[in-house]
Amino acid sequence: MADEKKKTGLMATLADLAIPEFTIPEPRAFRIPPMKVAVFADTTFARISEAIAAFQNDLNADEEVAACVAHFGHSLTIQIESIGYRNPYLITFTGTDDQGRRVQLVQHMSQVNLLLVAVPAKETPARRIGFQEPEPTPIDDEEKAP
């Protein structure tokens, strides 16, 4: 019969075709991990931390890291003791200035410009900055557990 259809130019019917049976598998459940937004302060914090850690690795035993900040009409040198952040956009630097006063600089992450400098250590052995990311803090009170 197939030869007959070829001769007459008729198309084969579905019954003439040998199509194997198949089943489409059920899709597996999957979870999309939360996205890390590269423009939040925690990413800037990580990059600054890496830069400071690399800089202080090259310091002499009697030197510490300080940062010059030039945003207040004059240059301010801060001997950095800690760095923090608050998502989405704030970075904080805590330490002492060149007159020994406690200072904390809070800046929008887009305004952070630091000139890292080596300064004589105030104590022996010289203090090194250790970095540990703070626990995430909720943005609004509704996220806090009662």
Phi, psi and omega per residue, in radians:
M1 nan -0.647 3.113
A2 -1.116 -0.661 3.105
D3 -1.121 -0.654 3.133
E4 -1.097 -0.711 -3.141
K5 -1.188 -0.635 3.118
K6 -1.090 -0.723 -3.115
K7 -1.170 -0.636 -3.088
T8 -1.585 -0.155 3.123
G9 1.429 0.227 3.103
L10 -1.374 2.586 3.120
M11 -1.448 2.683 3.112
A12 -1.266 2.612 3.074
T13 -1.557 2.926 3.127
L14 -1.045 -0.604 -3.141
A15 -1.127 -0.488 -3.140
D16 -1.366 -0.368 -3.100
L17 -1.478 2.503 3.114
A18 -1.754 1.549 3.136
I19 -1.782 2.127 -3.139
P20 -1.237 2.646 3.093
E21 -1.403 2.515 3.064
F22 -2.622 2.772 3.097
T23 -2.154 2.549 3.095
I24 -1.549 2.184 -3.120
P25 -1.193 2.640 3.076
E26 -1.165 2.420 3.119
P27 -1.167 2.483 3.109
R28 -1.353 2.571 3.076
A29 -1.208 2.427 3.097
F30 -2.414 2.737 -3.111
R31 -2.089 2.260 3.072
I32 -1.553 2.085 -3.134
P33 -1.164 2.651 3.125
P34 -1.068 2.458 -3.118
M35 -1.387 2.451 3.040
K36 -1.639 2.115 -3.114
V37 -1.492 2.044 -3.047
A38 -1.277 -0.100 -3.125
V39 -1.843 0.235 3.097
F40 -1.594 2.893 -3.046
A41 -1.097 -0.529 -3.131
D42 -1.104 -0.573 3.087
T43 -1.229 -0.737 3.083
T44 -1.101 -0.744 3.089
F45 -0.974 -0.817 -3.114
A46 -1.105 -0.717 -3.126
R47 -1.212 -0.703 3.090
I48 -1.144 -0.734 3.125
S49 -1.033 -0.754 3.112
E50 -1.091 -0.743 -3.132
A51 -1.137 -0.747 3.140
I52 -1.182 -0.737 3.128
A53 -1.061 -0.742 3.116
A54 -1.134 -0.702 -3.139
F55 -1.138 -0.801 -3.062
Q56 -1.282 -0.318 3.043
N57 -1.128 -0.433 -3.123
D58 -1.657 0.047 -3.112
L59 -1.360 2.691 2.998
N60 -1.271 2.894 -3.093
A61 -1.117 -0.406 -3.103
D62 -1.798 0.373 -3.139
E63 -2.144 2.666 3.078
E64 -2.247 2.886 3.114
V65 -1.468 2.345 2.959
A66 -2.325 2.839 3.125
A67 -2.259 2.357 3.034
C68 -1.647 2.271 3.138
V69 -2.121 2.213 -3.099
A70 -2.109 1.311 -3.130
H71 -2.258 0.011 -2.983
F72 -2.099 0.518 -3.131
G73 1.478 -0.246 3.051
H74 -2.607 2.961 -3.141
S75 -1.490 2.416 3.126
L76 -2.156 2.236 3.091
T77 -1.805 2.214 3.126
I78 -2.047 2.168 2.968
Q79 -1.414 1.897 -2.986
I80 -1.283 2.268 3.033
E81 -1.887 -0.579 3.108
S82 -2.712 2.714 3.085
I83 -2.250 2.451 3.110
G84 -2.473 3.117 3.103
Y85 -2.639 2.816 3.022
R86 -2.429 1.928 3.111
N87 -1.097 2.517 0.223
P88 -1.589 -0.391 -2.886
Y89 -2.352 0.039 -3.033
L90 -1.770 2.391 3.046
I91 -2.114 2.400 3.130
T92 -2.143 2.491 3.063
F93 -2.168 2.200 3.138
T94 -2.096 2.454 3.120
G95 3.057 -2.579 3.117
T96 -2.241 2.601 3.106
D97 -1.546 -3.095 -3.077
D98 -1.217 -0.138 3.069
Q99 -1.799 0.109 3.087
G100 1.499 0.098 3.141
R101 -1.411 2.517 3.051
R102 -1.241 2.321 3.129
V103 -2.370 2.650 2.983
Q104 -2.404 2.172 3.111
L105 -1.821 2.152 3.093
V106 -1.990 2.087 -3.082
Q107 -2.328 2.638 2.947
H108 -1.183 2.438 -3.030
M109 -1.072 -0.406 3.129
S110 -1.327 -0.193 -3.110
Q111 -1.837 0.034 -3.068
V112 -1.327 2.076 3.013
N113 -2.372 2.077 -3.117
L114 -2.154 2.370 2.957
L115 -1.849 1.880 -3.123
L116 -1.358 2.307 -3.140
V117 -2.332 2.639 3.050
A118 -1.600 2.256 3.112
V119 -2.193 2.741 3.104
P120 -1.056 2.447 -3.136
A121 -1.191 2.493 3.111
K122 -1.410 -0.378 -3.114
E123 -2.494 2.901 3.127
T124 -2.040 2.300 -0.085
P125 -1.268 2.834 -3.139
A126 -1.071 2.461 -3.132
R127 -1.371 2.406 3.052
R128 -1.986 2.576 3.135
I129 -1.487 2.178 3.034
G130 -1.776 2.557 -3.072
F131 -2.038 2.269 3.077
Q132 -2.516 2.158 -3.105
E133 -1.172 2.323 3.097
P134 -1.221 2.772 3.059
E135 -1.106 2.472 3.102
P136 -1.031 2.471 3.109
T137 -1.931 2.424 -3.122
P138 -1.145 2.598 -3.121
I139 -1.373 -0.700 3.117
D140 -2.270 2.902 -3.045
D141 -1.147 -0.404 -3.127
E142 -1.152 -0.400 -3.130
E143 -1.402 -0.236 -3.127
K144 -1.371 2.461 3.096
A145 -1.246 2.533 3.137
P146 -1.206 nan nan
